[in-house]
Amino acid sequence: MAAPALARSDRGAFTHLIDLAAQRPPPKGRRAVLPGRGEIFVRTQRGPGGAPVVVLLHGWIASGGLNWFGAFDALRDGYRVLAPDLRGHARGIRSWRPFRLRDCADDIAALLRKRREKAIVVGYSMGGPVAQLLWRRHPEVVSGLVLAATSGRPLRSQGLGLAMQGVMESAALAGRAVGIRRLLRGAVAISQDPDIRALRPETLPAWARAEMSRHHVRHLLEAGAELGRYDATHWLSEIDVPTSVVVTERDSAIPADHQRALAQAIRGARVHRLPGGHLSFARPDFGKAIRSAVDSVARRVVRA
């Protein structure tokens, strides 16, 4: 069955994604050795001397470049930016161990300690749980949080959650050979999100297709299963750093009510709204929204 026609705004967002990705590739990156953990790949963007550090944590089946290329320019004049590839994604750390969100959080903590930095941590979709766990496990390296298009509760009963917890977990446990295209098609079909339905690897610019081709499929399957069962609801109220929550209001993958519940659970969290779906990072106004949320956190960090 053919996917439903995209609304005009959805077509516009996806066209913008393609055009921007082609015209404005993300900053170059380099590998950093994290003793006992492996080599992490990090895209870096210099900002003003002494500016706050912002760490950008990408979503599932994305990378530091793919998820954030629309936000780098918006952050350039106010922040120093690090955008790592998380485990199993693009050039991220490879391991014989199963993918665990907590390992991703520990990787970022090791990176920040290596650099002797403390950061405002921005997590999109899967990056949100990683950011939450980074604060919980390593609060000394986190000065603030921005949580976008994400949740703190299990997604088993929702679109992508069904794929993550069911189809993908069974495939991971069975050791099935599942290609990245098949994996992406399965998530798209189940998500019911018109923005996600527009995503086709073959339509992306060469650098973006190369990013996706580097994914480690077993880790992606395991990451999907992890997200399906992730539950931080019993400790979110303990978060004590300035926090902004960016709610993607037409999101069928991570429903807006889950996102608003996340904001309500964190004391003092400020809500910022984007009128898009789960591919809101493709929207022309994405960079501006992220900059506004980061600025809000940075002002409160200064006063703290």
Backbone as numpy.savetxt, mean C-alpha at the origin, in Angstrom:
# Nx Ny Nz CAx CAy CAz Cx Cy Cz
-18.09 -13.59 -19.30 -18.94 -12.41 -19.30 -18.05 -11.17 -19.30
-18.39 -10.20 -20.12 -17.59 -8.99 -20.20 -17.77 -8.16 -18.93
-16.72 -7.45 -18.58 -16.81 -6.56 -17.42 -17.77 -5.43 -17.73
-18.48 -4.91 -16.73 -19.39 -3.80 -16.97 -18.65 -2.57 -17.45
-19.35 -1.76 -18.22 -18.72 -0.54 -18.74 -18.32 0.36 -17.58
-17.19 1.03 -17.73 -16.73 1.93 -16.69 -17.45 3.26 -16.77
-17.75 3.83 -15.63 -18.28 5.18 -15.60 -17.22 6.14 -16.13
-17.69 7.32 -16.58 -16.75 8.28 -17.17 -15.59 8.59 -16.22
-15.90 8.77 -14.92 -14.85 9.11 -13.96 -13.85 7.97 -13.81
-14.31 6.71 -13.91 -13.41 5.57 -13.79 -12.49 5.50 -15.00
-13.05 5.71 -16.20 -12.21 5.71 -17.40 -11.16 6.81 -17.30
-11.59 7.98 -16.78 -10.66 9.08 -16.65 -9.53 8.76 -15.69
-9.86 8.13 -14.56 -8.84 7.78 -13.58 -7.85 6.79 -14.16
-8.35 5.78 -14.87 -7.45 4.78 -15.40 -6.58 5.35 -16.52
-7.16 6.21 -17.38 -6.37 6.87 -18.42 -5.27 7.71 -17.80
-5.62 8.40 -16.72 -4.62 9.20 -16.02 -3.49 8.32 -15.48
-3.85 7.17 -14.94 -2.84 6.22 -14.45 -1.85 5.87 -15.53
-2.35 5.51 -16.72 -1.49 5.11 -17.83 -0.62 6.27 -18.27
-1.24 7.44 -18.46 -0.50 8.61 -18.95 0.57 9.05 -17.97
0.20 9.13 -16.70 1.15 9.59 -15.69 2.29 8.61 -15.52
1.97 7.32 -15.53 3.01 6.30 -15.38 3.99 6.35 -16.54
3.49 6.67 -17.74 4.37 6.73 -18.92 5.23 7.99 -18.90
4.64 9.10 -18.47 5.33 10.38 -18.54 6.25 10.64 -17.36
5.91 10.06 -16.22 6.61 10.41 -14.99 6.97 9.17 -14.19
7.94 8.40 -14.64 8.34 7.21 -13.88 8.80 7.60 -12.48
8.74 6.67 -11.54 9.12 6.98 -10.16 10.62 7.20 -10.02
11.07 7.76 -8.90 12.50 7.94 -8.67 13.24 6.59 -8.71
14.49 6.66 -9.06 15.30 5.43 -9.08 15.51 4.94 -7.66
15.83 3.67 -7.57 16.02 3.07 -6.26 17.35 2.35 -6.15
17.62 1.85 -4.97 18.84 1.08 -4.72 18.54 0.03 -3.67
19.40 -0.96 -3.61 19.25 -2.03 -2.63 20.04 -1.69 -1.36
19.46 -2.07 -0.23 20.13 -1.90 1.05 20.12 -3.25 1.76
21.25 -3.64 2.30 21.37 -4.91 3.01 20.88 -4.73 4.44
19.93 -5.56 4.82 19.45 -5.58 6.20 19.97 -6.86 6.83
20.97 -6.78 7.69 21.60 -7.98 8.25 20.58 -8.96 8.83
20.70 -10.21 8.40 19.82 -11.25 8.88 18.45 -11.28 8.23
18.19 -10.33 7.32 16.87 -10.23 6.70 16.92 -10.33 5.18
17.95 -9.78 4.58 18.06 -9.81 3.13 18.29 -8.42 2.57
18.14 -8.30 1.24 18.32 -7.03 0.56 16.96 -6.42 0.24
16.74 -5.20 0.72 15.50 -4.50 0.44 15.75 -3.46 -0.64
14.82 -3.32 -1.57 14.93 -2.33 -2.64 14.08 -1.12 -2.25
14.70 0.07 -2.31 14.02 1.28 -1.85 14.20 2.40 -2.88
13.08 2.97 -3.32 13.13 4.19 -4.13 13.22 5.37 -3.17
14.11 6.29 -3.47 14.34 7.42 -2.57 14.16 8.73 -3.32
13.61 9.70 -2.63 13.46 11.05 -3.18 13.96 12.05 -2.15
14.96 12.81 -2.54 15.50 13.81 -1.63 14.53 14.96 -1.49
14.45 15.47 -0.28 13.66 16.66 -0.02 14.56 17.72 0.59
13.98 18.76 1.14 14.79 19.78 1.80 15.62 19.19 2.93
16.78 19.74 3.15 17.64 19.27 4.24 16.93 19.34 5.57
16.97 18.25 6.32 16.34 18.21 7.63 14.84 18.02 7.60
14.26 17.84 6.41 12.81 17.63 6.31 12.42 16.29 6.91
11.19 16.15 7.38 10.74 14.86 7.92 10.85 13.75 6.88
11.06 12.54 7.37 11.10 11.37 6.50 9.70 10.78 6.39
9.30 10.44 5.18 8.03 9.76 4.93 8.34 8.42 4.27
7.80 7.34 4.83 7.93 6.01 4.24 6.59 5.64 3.62
6.62 5.29 2.33 5.42 4.93 1.60 5.36 3.42 1.43
4.32 2.79 1.98 4.17 1.34 1.93 3.03 0.98 0.97
3.34 0.21 -0.04 2.41 -0.05 -1.14 1.40 -1.15 -0.82
0.45 -1.31 -1.73 -0.60 -2.31 -1.59 -0.24 -3.63 -2.25
-1.17 -4.56 -2.14 -1.01 -5.92 -2.66 -0.94 -5.91 -4.19
-0.04 -6.70 -4.75 0.24 -6.81 -6.19 0.71 -5.47 -6.76
1.25 -4.61 -5.91 1.82 -3.35 -6.38 3.30 -3.32 -6.01
3.89 -2.14 -6.00 5.29 -1.96 -5.60 5.45 -0.51 -5.17
6.63 -0.18 -4.66 6.86 1.20 -4.27 6.71 2.17 -5.43
7.09 1.74 -6.62 6.94 2.59 -7.80 5.52 2.65 -8.30
4.88 1.49 -8.44 3.54 1.42 -9.01 2.51 2.15 -8.16
2.58 1.99 -6.86 1.55 2.55 -5.99 1.69 4.05 -5.79
2.93 4.56 -5.87 3.17 5.92 -5.39 3.68 6.91 -6.44
3.76 6.48 -7.72 4.33 7.41 -8.70 3.52 8.70 -8.80
2.23 8.66 -8.45 1.41 9.87 -8.48 1.57 10.75 -7.26
2.34 10.32 -6.25 2.48 11.08 -5.01 3.86 11.68 -4.82
4.86 11.18 -5.56 6.23 11.65 -5.32 6.35 13.16 -5.52
5.82 13.68 -6.63 5.94 15.12 -6.88 5.26 15.95 -5.80
4.12 15.47 -5.32 3.37 16.22 -4.31 4.14 16.33 -3.00
5.02 15.36 -2.73 5.76 15.35 -1.47 7.15 15.96 -1.59
7.58 16.25 -2.82 8.98 16.59 -3.08 9.49 17.79 -2.29
8.70 18.85 -2.18 9.23 20.07 -1.58 9.12 20.13 -0.07
8.57 19.08 0.54 8.40 19.13 1.99 8.95 17.97 2.78
9.31 16.87 2.07 9.67 15.65 2.79 10.77 14.89 2.05
11.51 14.10 2.83 12.40 13.09 2.25 11.61 11.78 2.20
11.62 11.13 1.06 10.70 10.01 0.83 11.45 8.71 0.59
10.97 7.64 1.24 11.44 6.29 1.00 10.24 5.44 0.58
10.38 4.72 -0.53 9.28 3.87 -1.00 9.84 2.48 -1.29
9.84 1.60 -0.30 10.40 0.25 -0.47 9.44 -0.69 -1.19
9.99 -1.73 -1.81 9.20 -2.86 -2.28 9.10 -3.86 -1.13
7.88 -4.21 -0.76 7.68 -5.15 0.34 7.98 -6.58 -0.11
8.11 -7.46 0.84 8.49 -8.85 0.57 7.67 -9.49 -0.54
8.36 -10.13 -1.47 7.69 -10.87 -2.53 7.14 -10.01 -3.64
7.15 -8.71 -3.49 6.60 -7.79 -4.47 7.74 -7.10 -5.23
7.68 -7.16 -6.57 8.69 -6.53 -7.42 10.10 -6.96 -6.98
10.93 -6.01 -6.56 12.31 -6.35 -6.16 12.44 -6.60 -4.65
11.32 -6.81 -3.98 11.35 -6.99 -2.53 12.08 -8.24 -2.09
12.35 -8.33 -0.80 13.07 -9.46 -0.20 12.38 -10.78 -0.56
13.20 -11.76 -0.91 12.71 -13.13 -1.14 13.14 -13.99 0.03
12.27 -14.90 0.41 12.57 -15.77 1.54 11.91 -17.12 1.35
12.51 -18.17 1.92 11.88 -19.48 1.91 10.72 -19.53 2.90
10.70 -18.58 3.83 9.63 -18.53 4.82 8.35 -18.02 4.19
7.19 -18.42 4.71 5.92 -17.87 4.22 5.86 -16.36 4.42
5.13 -15.68 3.56 4.92 -14.23 3.70 4.15 -13.94 4.98
4.66 -13.00 5.76 3.95 -12.54 6.94 4.00 -11.01 6.98
2.86 -10.40 7.29 2.82 -8.95 7.39 3.78 -8.44 8.45
3.92 -9.18 9.54 4.83 -8.74 10.60 6.28 -8.72 10.15
6.66 -9.64 9.23 8.02 -9.62 8.70 8.26 -8.36 7.87
7.24 -7.94 7.11 7.36 -6.69 6.35 7.57 -5.52 7.31
6.81 -5.49 8.39 6.97 -4.42 9.38 8.38 -4.44 9.98
8.89 -5.62 10.30 10.24 -5.73 10.86 11.30 -5.30 9.85
11.07 -5.58 8.56 12.00 -5.12 7.52 12.10 -3.60 7.53
10.95 -2.92 7.58 10.96 -1.46 7.54 11.60 -0.88 8.79
11.36 -1.52 9.93 12.02 -1.06 11.16 13.53 -1.19 11.04
14.00 -2.30 10.47 15.44 -2.49 10.29 16.01 -1.45 9.34
15.27 -1.11 8.27 15.72 -0.08 7.33 15.84 1.27 8.03
14.84 1.64 8.81 14.88 2.94 9.49 15.98 2.98 10.53
16.21 1.88 11.23 17.31 1.86 12.19 18.65 1.98 11.49
18.78 1.33 10.37 20.02 1.40 9.60 20.31 2.85 9.19
19.25 3.56 8.84 19.39 4.96 8.41 19.35 5.92 9.60
19.07 5.41 10.80 18.95 6.22 12.02 17.87 7.28 11.84
16.74 6.85 11.34 15.63 7.75 11.04 14.37 7.32 11.80
13.51 8.31 12.01 12.15 8.10 12.49 11.24 8.68 11.41
10.09 8.07 11.16 9.34 8.46 9.97 7.84 8.55 10.21
7.21 9.38 9.38 5.77 9.30 9.17 5.56 8.17 8.18
4.77 7.18 8.54 4.61 5.97 7.74 3.24 5.99 7.08
3.24 5.89 5.75 2.02 5.96 4.96 1.76 4.57 4.36
0.61 3.98 4.66 0.29 2.65 4.16 -0.98 2.66 3.33
-0.89 2.12 2.11 -2.04 2.04 1.21 -2.47 0.59 1.08
-3.75 0.30 1.33 -4.28 -1.06 1.20 -3.46 -2.02 2.07
-2.74 -2.99 1.49 -1.92 -3.91 2.28 -0.89 -3.16 3.11
-0.42 -2.03 2.61 0.55 -1.24 3.37 0.00 -0.70 4.67
-1.35 -0.62 4.78 -1.95 -0.16 6.03 -1.70 -1.10 7.19
-2.01 -2.39 7.07 -1.65 -3.32 8.14 -0.16 -3.35 8.45
0.68 -3.24 7.41 2.13 -3.22 7.67 2.48 -2.00 8.52
1.90 -0.84 8.19 2.17 0.37 8.96 1.67 0.23 10.40
0.48 -0.34 10.56 -0.07 -0.55 11.90 0.85 -1.46 12.72
1.30 -2.54 12.10 2.18 -3.48 12.80 3.54 -2.86 13.09
4.00 -1.99 12.20 5.28 -1.30 12.44 5.16 -0.47 13.71
4.05 0.27 13.86 3.87 1.04 15.10 3.81 0.11 16.30
3.06 -0.98 16.20 2.86 -1.86 17.36 4.15 -2.55 17.78
4.94 -2.99 16.81 6.14 -3.77 17.11 7.38 -2.89 17.30
7.39 -1.71 16.69 8.59 -0.84 16.72 8.17 0.62 16.85
7.47 0.99 17.91 6.95 2.37 18.01 8.03 3.43 18.00
9.25 3.07 18.35 10.32 4.07 18.43 10.73 4.62 17.06
10.34 3.96 15.95 10.72 4.46 14.62 9.56 5.14 13.91
8.40 5.23 14.56 7.21 5.79 13.91 6.81 7.09 14.62
6.82 8.20 13.86 6.39 9.48 14.44 4.94 9.78 14.13
4.37 9.15 13.10 2.98 9.37 12.74 2.55 8.37 11.68
1.24 8.28 11.45 0.70 7.32 10.49 -0.29 8.00 9.54
-0.25 7.57 8.28 -1.30 7.87 7.30 -1.76 6.53 6.74
-3.05 6.23 6.91 -3.60 4.94 6.51 -4.64 5.19 5.43
-4.39 4.67 4.22 -5.22 4.99 3.06 -5.79 3.72 2.43
-7.09 3.76 2.09 -7.75 2.65 1.40 -7.48 1.33 2.12
-7.58 1.35 3.44 -7.17 0.18 4.22 -8.09 -0.02 5.41
-7.82 -1.08 6.16 -8.69 -1.47 7.26 -7.85 -2.07 8.39
-8.51 -2.31 9.51 -7.85 -3.00 10.60 -8.57 -4.27 10.99
-9.49 -4.70 10.13 -10.31 -5.87 10.46 -10.24 -6.89 9.33
-10.61 -8.15 9.58 -10.57 -9.17 8.53 -11.49 -8.82 7.37
-11.09 -9.26 6.16 -11.86 -8.95 4.96 -12.52 -10.19 4.38
-12.69 -11.24 5.17 -13.17 -12.51 4.64 -14.51 -12.39 3.93
-15.38 -11.52 4.41 -16.73 -11.46 3.86 -16.88 -10.45 2.74
-15.80 -9.77 2.37 -15.89 -8.74 1.34 -15.15 -9.17 0.08
-15.36 -8.42 -1.01 -14.85 -8.77 -2.32 -13.46 -9.37 -2.37
-12.44 -8.54 -2.20 -11.08 -9.06 -2.26 -10.80 -10.03 -1.13
-11.48 -9.84 0.00 -11.27 -10.76 1.11 -11.63 -12.18 0.76
-12.69 -12.37 -0.02 -13.05 -13.72 -0.43 -11.94 -14.36 -1.25
-11.37 -13.57 -2.14 -10.26 -14.09 -2.95 -9.05 -14.38 -2.07
-8.74 -13.43 -1.19 -7.55 -13.56 -0.37 -7.63 -14.75 0.57
-8.76 -14.86 1.28 -8.86 -15.89 2.30 -9.18 -17.27 1.73
-9.93 -17.31 0.64 -10.38 -18.59 0.10 -9.54 -19.09 -1.04
-9.77 -18.56 -2.23 -9.08 -19.04 -3.43 -7.58 -19.01 -3.26
-7.04 -17.90 -2.76 -5.60 -17.75 -2.72 -4.95 -18.58 -1.63
-5.61 -18.66 -0.48 -5.04 -19.48 0.59 -4.98 -20.94 0.17
-6.03 -21.45 -0.46 -6.03 -22.84 -0.89 -4.97 -23.08 -1.96
-4.80 -22.11 -2.85 -3.78 -22.25 -3.89 -2.39 -22.25 -3.27
-2.18 -21.38 -2.29 -0.87 -21.31 -1.65 -0.55 -22.62 -0.93
-1.54 -23.14 -0.20 -1.30 -24.38 0.55 -1.09 -25.57 -0.38
-1.78 -25.56 -1.52 -1.64 -26.67 -2.46 -0.40 -26.54 -3.33
0.24 -25.38 -3.27 1.44 -25.18 -4.07 1.15 -25.09 -5.56
-0.05 -24.64 -5.91 -0.42 -24.55 -7.31 0.43 -23.54 -8.05
0.71 -23.83 -9.30 1.40 -22.87 -10.15 0.37 -21.89 -10.69
0.35 -20.69 -10.14 -0.60 -19.67 -10.56 0.19 -18.47 -11.06
-0.02 -18.09 -12.32 0.70 -16.96 -12.89 0.14 -15.64 -12.41
0.94 -14.58 -12.56 0.53 -13.26 -12.09 -0.72 -12.78 -12.82
-0.85 -13.08 -14.12 -2.04 -12.65 -14.85 -3.29 -13.34 -14.32
-3.18 -14.64 -14.07 -4.33 -15.37 -13.54 -4.68 -14.88 -12.15
-3.68 -14.62 -11.34 -3.91 -14.11 -10.00 -4.62 -12.77 -10.04
-4.16 -11.88 -10.91 -4.76 -10.57 -11.03 -6.20 -10.67 -11.55
-6.43 -11.53 -12.52 -7.78 -11.71 -13.06 -8.74 -12.19 -11.98
-8.27 -13.12 -11.12 -9.12 -13.62 -10.05 -9.51 -12.53 -9.08
-8.55 -11.68 -8.69 -8.85 -10.59 -7.78 -9.80 -9.59 -8.42
-9.58 -9.28 -9.71 -10.44 -8.34 -10.42 -11.87 -8.85 -10.49
-12.03 -10.14 -10.82 -13.37 -10.70 -10.99 -14.16 -10.68 -9.69
-13.50 -10.92 -8.56 -14.19 -11.00 -7.29 -14.41 -9.63 -6.66
-13.57 -8.66 -7.00 -13.59 -7.39 -6.28 -14.85 -6.57 -6.50
-15.46 -6.66 -7.69 -16.63 -5.84 -8.04 -16.32 -4.36 -8.07
-15.06 -3.97 -8.06 -14.69 -2.56 -8.06 -14.42 -2.13 -9.50
-15.15 -1.15 -10.03 -14.97 -0.77 -11.43 -13.57 -0.25 -11.73
-12.94 0.42 -10.76 -11.57 0.88 -11.01 -10.64 -0.32 -11.20
-10.77 -1.35 -10.35 -9.91 -2.51 -10.44 -10.20 -3.27 -11.73
-11.46 -3.33 -12.15 -11.81 -4.04 -13.37 -11.10 -3.45 -14.59
-10.69 -2.20 -14.51 -10.01 -1.57 -15.63 -8.55 -2.00 -15.75
-8.00 -2.60 -14.71 -6.57 -2.87 -14.67 -6.20 -4.06 -15.54
-5.31 -3.85 -16.49 -4.77 -4.89 -17.35 -3.27 -4.68 -17.47
-2.46 -5.67 -17.08 -1.01 -5.47 -17.14 -0.52 -5.04 -18.51
-1.13 -5.57 -19.58 -0.63 -5.27 -20.92 -0.83 -3.82 -21.33
-1.70 -3.08 -20.62 -1.93 -1.68 -20.98 -0.98 -0.73 -20.26
-0.20 -1.23 -19.33 0.69 -0.38 -18.55 1.97 -0.07 -19.31
2.64 1.04 -18.99 3.95 1.33 -19.60 4.96 0.24 -19.29
6.04 0.21 -20.08 7.02 -0.88 -19.98 7.59 -1.01 -18.57
7.92 0.12 -17.93 8.53 0.02 -16.59 7.54 -0.58 -15.59
6.24 -0.24 -15.74 5.24 -0.76 -14.82 4.99 -2.26 -15.06
4.98 -2.68 -16.33 4.85 -4.11 -16.62 6.03 -4.88 -16.05
7.21 -4.28 -16.14 8.41 -4.94 -15.59 8.29 -5.10 -14.09
7.73 -4.09 -13.40 7.53 -4.19 -11.96 6.66 -5.41 -11.63
5.55 -5.56 -12.34 4.63 -6.65 -12.05 5.22 -8.01 -12.39
6.07 -8.03 -13.42 6.66 -9.31 -13.82 7.64 -9.85 -12.78
8.10 -8.98 -11.89 9.08 -9.39 -10.88 8.42 -9.99 -9.63
7.11 -9.87 -9.50 6.45 -10.39 -8.31 6.72 -11.89 -8.13
6.79 -12.31 -6.87 6.92 -13.72 -6.53 5.53 -14.24 -6.21
4.99 -15.08 -7.08 3.57 -15.44 -6.99 3.24 -16.14 -5.69
4.12 -17.02 -5.20 3.81 -17.70 -3.94 3.63 -16.69 -2.82
4.51 -15.70 -2.77 4.39 -14.69 -1.73 3.11 -13.87 -1.90
2.71 -13.59 -3.14 1.46 -12.86 -3.35 0.26 -13.66 -2.82
0.25 -14.95 -3.09 -0.83 -15.80 -2.59 -0.87 -15.78 -1.07
0.30 -15.92 -0.47 0.38 -15.92 1.00 0.00 -14.56 1.56
0.39 -13.48 0.86 0.02 -12.14 1.30 -1.48 -11.96 1.27
-2.13 -12.46 0.22 -3.58 -12.38 0.14 -4.26 -13.09 1.30
-3.75 -14.28 1.64 -4.31 -15.02 2.76 -4.10 -14.28 4.08
-2.92 -13.67 4.25 -2.64 -12.89 5.45 -3.63 -11.75 5.61
-3.88 -11.03 4.52 -4.80 -9.90 4.58 -6.22 -10.36 4.91
-6.59 -11.53 4.41 -7.93 -12.02 4.67 -8.21 -12.28 6.13
-7.15 -12.57 6.90 -7.36 -12.88 8.33 -6.79 -11.82 9.27
-6.24 -10.74 8.74 -5.64 -9.71 9.58 -6.70 -9.04 10.46
-6.42 -8.92 11.75 -7.37 -8.32 12.68 -6.61 -7.57 13.77
-6.71 -6.24 13.73 -6.06 -5.41 14.74 -7.08 -4.68 15.61
-8.34 -5.09 15.52 -9.39 -4.33 16.18 -9.23 -4.24 17.70
-8.55 -5.22 18.30 -8.42 -5.22 19.75 -7.31 -4.30 20.25
-6.46 -3.78 19.35 -5.40 -2.89 19.83 -5.28 -1.56 19.08
-6.13 -1.31 18.09 -6.05 -0.05 17.35 -6.20 1.16 18.27
-7.00 1.04 19.30 -7.22 2.16 20.22 -5.96 2.55 20.99
-4.94 1.69 20.95 -3.69 1.99 21.66 -2.76 2.88 20.84
-3.02 3.04 19.55 -2.15 3.86 18.71 -2.11 5.27 19.27
-0.90 5.77 19.54 -0.76 7.04 20.23 0.07 8.06 19.46
0.22 7.86 18.15 0.90 8.85 17.33 -0.13 9.55 16.45
0.15 10.79 16.01 -0.79 11.48 15.13 -1.09 10.64 13.89
-2.37 10.55 13.54 -2.80 9.65 12.46 -3.83 10.35 11.58
-3.69 10.12 10.28 -4.70 10.52 9.31 -5.18 9.26 8.58
-6.47 9.21 8.28 -7.04 8.10 7.52 -7.65 8.66 6.24
-7.16 8.17 5.10 -7.68 8.59 3.79 -8.70 7.55 3.35
-9.97 7.95 3.30 -11.07 7.05 2.97 -11.38 7.13 1.48
-11.26 6.00 0.77 -11.65 5.91 -0.63 -13.13 5.53 -0.66
-13.98 6.49 -0.99 -15.41 6.39 -0.69 -16.18 5.45 -1.60
-15.64 5.11 -2.79 -16.34 4.18 -3.68 -15.61 2.85 -3.76
-14.97 2.49 -2.69 -14.09 1.32 -2.67 -14.91 0.06 -2.35
-14.94 -0.89 -3.30 -15.63 -2.15 -3.06 -14.69 -3.23 -2.55
-13.39 -3.03 -2.70 -12.42 -4.01 -2.21 -12.28 -3.89 -0.69
-12.12 -2.66 -0.20 -12.07 -2.39 1.24 -13.13 -1.33 1.50
-14.31 -1.73 1.91 -15.45 -0.82 1.97 -15.18 0.42 2.83
-15.82 1.51 2.43 -15.61 2.78 3.14 -16.00 2.68 4.61
-17.00 1.86 4.94 -17.37 1.76 6.36 -16.28 1.09 7.18
-15.53 0.15 6.58 -14.37 -0.42 7.26 -13.32 0.66 7.50
-13.11 1.50 6.52 -12.10 2.55 6.62 -12.49 3.59 7.67
-13.77 3.95 7.68 -14.23 4.91 8.69 -14.16 4.31 10.10
-14.42 3.01 10.21 -14.30 2.35 11.51 -12.85 2.37 12.00
-11.92 2.26 11.08 -10.50 2.35 11.42 -10.20 3.72 12.03
-10.70 4.76 11.39 -10.46 6.12 11.89 -11.10 6.31 13.27
-12.29 5.78 13.45 -12.98 5.92 14.73 -12.26 5.19 15.86
-11.56 4.10 15.51 -10.88 3.30 16.53 -9.59 3.95 17.03
-9.02 4.85 16.24 -7.74 5.47 16.59 -8.00 6.86 17.16
-7.62 7.05 18.38 -7.90 8.31 19.07 -7.28 9.49 18.34
-8.10 10.48 18.00 -7.62 11.71 17.38 -7.35 11.62 15.89
-7.68 10.50 15.26 -7.40 10.36 13.82 -8.23 11.35 13.02
-7.62 11.96 12.01 -8.30 12.89 11.11 -8.67 12.14 9.83
-9.84 12.42 9.30 -10.32 11.74 8.10 -10.18 12.65 6.89
-9.63 12.10 5.81 -9.54 12.77 4.51 -10.27 11.87 3.52
-10.98 12.46 2.57 -11.82 11.67 1.68 -11.37 11.80 0.23
-11.43 10.66 -0.47 -11.19 10.61 -1.91 -12.41 9.95 -2.56
-13.03 10.58 -3.56 -14.25 10.02 -4.15 -13.97 8.97 -5.21
-13.10 8.03 -4.91 -12.73 7.00 -5.88 -12.79 5.61 -5.28
-12.41 4.62 -6.09 -12.39 3.24 -5.67 -11.00 2.82 -5.21
-10.74 1.50 -5.30 -9.49 0.99 -4.73 -8.26 1.34 -5.56
-8.46 1.79 -6.78 -7.33 2.29 -7.57 -7.25 3.81 -7.49
-7.58 4.38 -6.35 -7.55 5.83 -6.23 -6.16 6.41 -6.42
-5.13 5.59 -6.32 -3.79 6.12 -6.59 -3.64 6.50 -8.06
-4.61 6.14 -8.91 -4.60 6.52 -10.32 -5.26 7.88 -10.55
-5.92 8.41 -9.55 -6.67 9.65 -9.73 -5.74 10.86 -9.81
-6.11 11.87 -10.60 -5.28 13.09 -10.68 -5.10 13.78 -9.33
-6.08 13.61 -8.41 -6.01 14.31 -7.12 -5.37 13.46 -6.02
-4.81 12.29 -6.37 -4.26 11.41 -5.35 -3.08 12.04 -4.61
-2.14 12.59 -5.36 -0.96 13.18 -4.73 -1.33 14.30 -3.77
-2.27 15.12 -4.19 -2.72 16.23 -3.34 -3.34 15.71 -2.06
-4.15 14.64 -2.16 -4.80 14.07 -0.97 -3.78 13.49 0.00
-2.79 12.77 -0.54 -1.75 12.20 0.32 -0.94 13.31 0.98
-0.60 14.34 0.21 0.17 15.46 0.79 -0.62 16.12 1.92
-1.92 16.32 1.72 -2.74 16.93 2.76 -2.76 16.08 4.03
-2.88 14.77 3.86 -2.92 13.87 5.02 -1.58 13.84 5.74
-0.48 13.82 4.97 0.86 13.81 5.58 1.12 15.14 6.29
0.74 16.26 5.66 0.91 17.57 6.30 0.15 17.63 7.63
-1.05 17.09 7.65 -1.85 17.09 8.87 -1.13 16.35 9.99
-0.55 15.20 9.67 0.20 14.45 10.66 1.46 15.20 11.08
2.18 15.75 10.11 3.43 16.45 10.42 3.20 17.63 11.36
2.12 18.38 11.16 1.83 19.51 12.04 1.58 19.05 13.47
0.89 17.92 13.61 0.61 17.41 14.95 1.84 16.79 15.60
2.75 16.22 14.78 4.01 15.70 15.33 4.83 16.83 15.91
4.88 17.96 15.24 5.65 19.11 15.70 5.11 19.60 17.03
3.80 19.59 17.19 3.19 20.08 18.43 3.28 19.08 19.56
3.47 17.79 19.22 3.47 16.75 20.25 4.65 16.89 21.18
